[in-house]
């Protein structure tokens, strides 16, 4: 007599558990759909990450301490009509590596733009008339006179002169 009752209770619990699991799956599927429907087409990027040797020897045409003088919206073309890019005019304060024949350079950027008046250490590649950030760690904002570098092989918190010396030492070792 006890066995049929146990089987009935276990069967009922199994059925209830299955119904609950199915409903939870449907709810999570619906919440995923609402996230997809709420997708924002805002621009984002998967930045490459390079180590110091790759940046210093292959990727960066210019490494410099700069001050952001001005930022303007980039004129749109048929190709990049949906792209909200900016052109920042940068005053070159100190060149660490590379040549800057001008005291001012232009930085083309569409993601995470620099801020007018702020100071940065930038690792830049030149294409045409504009410079571009090399990788996700190539834009370092000055905080209390120092620059927190996250590039493997150059990691640390530096003053301008300390960082310049670190780069010179890294280049002479190669």
C-alpha positions as CSV (number, residue, x, y, z in Angstrom):
1,X,0.0,0.0,0.0
2,X,2.9,2.4,0.8
3,X,4.6,1.8,-2.6
4,X,1.7,3.1,-4.8
5,X,1.5,6.3,-2.6
6,X,5.3,6.9,-2.9
7,X,5.2,6.3,-6.7
8,X,2.3,8.7,-7.0
9,X,4.0,11.4,-4.9
10,X,7.3,11.0,-6.9
11,X,5.4,11.1,-10.2
12,X,3.6,14.3,-9.2
13,X,6.8,15.9,-8.0
14,X,8.5,15.0,-11.3
15,X,5.6,16.5,-13.3
16,X,5.6,19.7,-11.3
17,X,9.4,20.0,-11.6
18,X,9.2,19.5,-15.4
19,X,6.5,22.2,-15.7
20,X,8.5,24.6,-13.6
21,X,11.7,24.0,-15.6
22,X,9.9,24.5,-18.9
23,X,8.3,27.7,-17.8
24,X,11.6,29.0,-16.5
25,X,13.3,28.2,-19.8
26,X,10.5,30.1,-21.7
27,X,10.9,33.1,-19.4
28,X,14.7,33.2,-19.9
29,X,14.2,32.9,-23.7
30,X,11.8,35.8,-23.6
31,X,14.2,37.9,-21.6
32,X,17.0,37.2,-24.1
33,X,14.7,38.3,-26.9
34,X,13.9,41.5,-25.1
35,X,17.6,42.2,-24.7
36,X,18.1,41.6,-28.4
37,X,15.2,43.9,-29.3
38,X,16.7,46.5,-27.0
39,X,20.1,46.2,-28.7
40,X,21.8,49.6,-29.2
41,X,23.7,50.0,-32.4
42,X,26.2,52.1,-30.6
43,X,29.7,51.8,-32.0
44,X,32.1,49.4,-30.1
45,X,35.3,47.6,-31.0
46,X,37.3,44.6,-30.1
47,X,40.7,46.2,-29.8
48,X,43.9,44.2,-30.3
49,X,46.4,44.1,-27.5
50,X,50.1,44.2,-28.2
51,X,53.2,43.9,-26.0
52,X,55.9,46.5,-25.7
53,X,58.2,44.9,-28.3
54,X,55.4,44.7,-31.0
55,X,54.3,48.3,-30.3
56,X,57.8,49.8,-30.2
57,X,59.1,47.9,-33.2
58,X,56.1,47.4,-35.5
59,X,52.9,49.2,-34.7
60,X,53.6,52.7,-33.4
61,X,54.8,55.5,-35.7
62,X,54.7,58.0,-32.9
63,X,54.6,57.8,-29.1
64,X,54.0,61.2,-27.6
65,X,52.7,63.1,-24.6
66,X,50.0,65.4,-25.9
67,X,47.4,67.9,-24.8
68,X,44.0,67.8,-26.5
69,X,43.5,71.3,-28.0
70,X,40.2,70.8,-29.9
71,X,37.7,68.2,-31.0
72,X,35.4,68.4,-34.0
73,X,33.0,65.9,-35.6
74,X,34.4,64.2,-38.7
75,X,32.7,65.0,-41.9
76,X,30.7,62.0,-43.0
77,X,31.2,60.3,-46.4
78,X,29.1,57.7,-48.2
79,X,31.2,55.0,-46.8
80,X,31.0,55.9,-43.1
81,X,27.7,57.7,-43.1
82,X,26.6,56.0,-39.9
83,X,29.9,56.5,-38.1
84,X,30.1,59.2,-35.5
85,X,33.8,59.9,-35.6
86,X,35.7,62.9,-34.3
87,X,39.0,64.6,-35.3
88,X,41.0,65.8,-32.3
89,X,43.7,68.4,-32.7
90,X,46.5,67.5,-30.3
91,X,49.4,69.6,-29.2
92,X,52.5,67.5,-29.1
93,X,54.2,68.2,-25.8
94,X,57.0,65.6,-25.8
95,X,57.9,63.0,-28.4
96,X,59.1,59.7,-26.9
97,X,59.5,57.7,-30.1
98,X,59.1,58.6,-33.8
99,X,59.0,61.9,-35.6
100,X,56.5,64.7,-35.3
101,X,57.4,67.4,-37.7
102,X,54.5,69.4,-36.4
103,X,53.6,70.8,-33.0
104,X,50.0,69.8,-33.7
105,X,48.7,66.5,-35.1
106,X,45.2,65.2,-35.9
107,X,43.7,62.1,-34.2
108,X,40.9,60.3,-35.9
109,X,38.7,58.3,-33.5
110,X,35.2,56.8,-33.4
111,X,35.3,55.1,-30.0
112,X,36.2,56.4,-26.5
113,X,37.4,59.8,-27.7
114,X,40.0,61.9,-25.9
115,X,38.7,64.9,-23.9
116,X,39.4,68.5,-24.7
117,X,42.0,70.0,-22.3
118,X,43.2,66.6,-21.0
119,X,46.7,65.3,-21.3
120,X,47.6,61.8,-22.6
121,X,50.4,59.5,-23.5
122,X,49.4,58.1,-26.9
123,X,50.8,55.3,-29.0
124,X,49.9,56.2,-32.6
125,X,50.0,54.8,-36.1
126,X,49.8,57.2,-39.0
127,X,47.6,56.6,-42.0
128,X,47.2,59.4,-44.5
129,X,46.7,62.7,-42.8
130,X,45.6,61.3,-39.5
131,X,46.9,59.3,-36.5
132,X,45.1,56.4,-35.0
133,X,45.4,54.7,-31.6
134,X,47.4,51.5,-31.9
135,X,45.6,49.2,-29.4
136,X,43.3,49.3,-26.4
137,X,46.2,50.2,-24.0
138,X,47.6,52.9,-26.3
139,X,45.7,55.9,-24.8
140,X,46.8,56.7,-21.3
141,X,45.3,59.7,-19.5
142,X,47.5,61.7,-17.2
143,X,46.4,61.5,-13.6
144,X,48.2,63.6,-11.0
145,X,51.2,64.1,-13.3
146,X,51.6,60.3,-13.9
147,X,50.6,57.8,-16.5
148,X,49.5,54.3,-15.6
149,X,50.8,52.0,-18.4
150,X,49.1,48.6,-19.0
151,X,51.2,47.5,-22.0
152,X,53.0,44.2,-21.2
153,X,56.7,44.9,-20.9
154,X,56.1,48.6,-20.0
155,X,53.7,48.2,-17.1
156,X,54.0,50.8,-14.4
157,X,53.0,54.3,-13.1
158,X,55.4,56.8,-14.7
159,X,56.2,60.5,-14.8
160,X,57.0,61.7,-18.4
161,X,60.7,61.5,-18.0
162,X,60.6,58.1,-16.3
163,X,58.5,56.7,-19.1
164,X,60.8,58.2,-21.8
165,X,63.8,56.6,-20.1
166,X,62.0,53.2,-19.9
167,X,61.3,53.3,-23.6
168,X,64.9,54.2,-24.5
169,X,66.1,51.4,-22.3
170,X,63.7,48.9,-23.9
171,X,64.8,50.0,-27.4
172,X,68.5,49.7,-26.6
173,X,68.0,46.1,-25.2
174,X,66.5,45.1,-28.6
